[in-house]
Amino acid sequence: MTEKEFNSCVDLYADGLFRFIVKNLKHEENAKDIVQNSFEILWKHHHELLFEKAKSYLFTTGYRNMIDHLRRHQKVSLVESFPENTKIQDSVPGDIRSVLQKGLDRLNEIQRSLLMLKDYEGYSYEEIGEITGLNASQVKVYLHRARLKMKEYLVKMENVL
Amino acid sequence: MKIDIHNYEEFMLSFIDGELDDEQTKGLMLFVDQHPDLRRELDLLQATKLPVDTKLGFSDKVSLYKKEGWNQPKIPVLRRYYGISIAVAAGLLLFVALFIYPWKKPVIPHETAFSGLPAQHRKTTALAAIDSLAKEMTREHQQRQKETAAARYHPHENKPPSLEAEDRKAVVKHQRPEQTKPVLPAAIPDITVPAAGNNHMALNKNDLPRQLPLVDITHSVAEEQIETSKDSVVTDNKNTSMALNRPLENENIVQKVDEWRKKPAAILENIHQKGIKIGKTTFAFNN
């Protein structure tokens, strides 16, 4: 991978990686650190990597750092709203968004990561398996369980609301 | 796989994940149309799909850009490609050891020309050995042969009878099978045909494809080779040499020459001592 290709990776994948990490950690600064660390590691090995494999490499590195961070800290602080400098799309009604966020919080870290990788980045079962170290069948089963849990929570909230 | 009431949920979840192909998606939609009560379940699952916040992004991308050589430790080229360099060097050494070094041919003296040589080298080495051996036949031997032959075969005494063609055939027939076949060299050095005349073994020089050094055989050598038979024209008491009023058939000589060519040169030593026997005549090689 050349220097030019590396800088292209920054433009293409930095936002998606940050989105994925911050949604899991719910801490912007920690998510930035993990994103910067992921790109540093990519730069360190950029001579050995192909440009086509950069996205998978970045998300794999970011995911592992995120899991390590979560297990080290255990505490998860819920962020109800994001700082003003982050622009949030309002196409989805806020109440549903918050309900979904709460539903995500009820999932374990693997289910949550799988759901985000699937819905935010559009990875296939196989690609998600490469990032998380699972096989495609496991990814499919975990994802389905996560969605059923989310569905149950939505039904529950619907009943409450 | 057909969608039914037992597996529709799995198909719905895969549909939400975007993992169904067109045919499966059509099948699912058809099934849901046939079962309207399942429509709500599909909608709820659809609602679990997380919306993408495209506006949420990394604000400080500039800090992530890199330049070649910036903040990078300088790694020497050899160290960087250490593994590849070692592999290439090992491959070259192996190539030299396997394919180049073993083909260095040793110098083999002609005395051991045939020991340990592969078959395709034997002929070439044999020819060279024969040539050198033929040249090494000394003048002294030639002189000795001539003197002996002159003493034995006086042109005016004991003139051997001429043989007709039938007699020659009879002689050939009575050759003892157990007698060792003449030891013939693989190649024949150049021979010089002595002048025709009183020499009983004179050959027409022009008839021979190759020239052999011919010397009159000694009486003792001839007696060893003699065929004794009641029907044989030649007896012990008679002159052992065959007087031929006409040259030997060219075909016989050519055939023998070809046979000689094919024999290894290691037997040339035997020829040097005993000569080559054609019929009842023994030719000694001399230079």
Interface residues (C-beta under 8 A of the other chain):
Chain A: E3 F6 N7 V10 D11 A14 D15 L17 F18 R19 V22 K32 V35 Q36 F39 W43 H47 F82 N85 T86 K87 I88 Q89 S91 V92 I96 R97 L100 G103 L104 L115 M116 K118 D119 Y120 G122 S124 Y125 K140 L143 H144 R147 L148 M150 K151 L154 V155
Chain B: E10 L13 S14 I16 D17 G18 E19 L44 L45 A47 T48 K49 L50 P51 V52 D53 T54 K55 L56 G57 F58 S59 D60 K61 S63 L64 Y65 K66 K67 E68 R80
